[in-house]
């Protein structure tokens, strides 16, 4: 459904790292205490990737879930649609 956690990390000014700018409710890491490699390969991003692969938007993806229910609204996940799948 959404490729963001497979192709993107979004860093906020306080050190929190999110899969995208719309998902701030489920940070996948913190650059103050983790390396980028630890975040990219970490448990939280793996959970989000697994959930999204199953069509589950419950891990902080409430903005996209809401917009999917309302036709015509911009859907942040569409930003990542053109990226190739890094899993191969």
N, C-alpha and C positions, 0 to 999 in steps of 0.2 A: 504494500500500500504506500508507505512513505519511505523514501530512501535516505532521509536526513541523517539518521544515526549511522548509516553505512558510508556516508561521504562527507560529513560535516561535523565540526565542533564549533560551538558559539561561546566565546569567552566574555563574561561580564566584567565590569571594572573592579569588582570586589574579589575576583578569583574563581567564582563559580563557573563551571563549564556545563553547557546544555547541548542537546542534540541540534536545536535550532532556536531562533529568536522567539518563537511562539510557545515553546515548551520550557517554561521557567519553574514549573512545579515539580519536576523530576530531574534535578541536576545529576549529571553522570560523573562528576568529579569536581575537584578543587585544585587549581594550579599552585596554591600556596602550600599544599601538602603532598601533591602527587605530580609525577612527570606526565607529559602528554602521552607517552607510550602506556603508562599505567592506566590512564583514563581511557584511551582508545581501545585497550584490550581488557578493561575492567569488568567487574561483575554487573555494575549498574547499566552500563551501555549494552552489555550482553542481554540483560533482562528486557531493556527497551527494544532492542533489535528483534528478540524472540516474540515479544508481544505484538509489535507492528507486523511482523511476518505472518502472524495468525489473525491479523485484522483487529487486534485489541488496542483501543485508544485510551485505556484507563490509566496509563502511566504518564500523566501530565499533558496529554494531547487533547485536552478539553476544548481548546479553541477550534482545532480542525474537526473534532467530533460535532461541535455545535454548528459549524459552518457546513458540514456535510448534510445536516438536517434541513438547512435553509438554502434553497437554490439561489444562485446568483451571487452569493457571498464569496469573496476572495478566500482561497484555501491555501495557507502557507505551504502545505506539503507539495503542492504543484510546482513550487520553485525548484524542487530537486528532481522532478520527473525526467529531465533530459540527461541526467548523469548516468553513466554506465554503472553496472553492479560490480563493486570491487571484489565481490566474492568469486567472480569468475563467471 
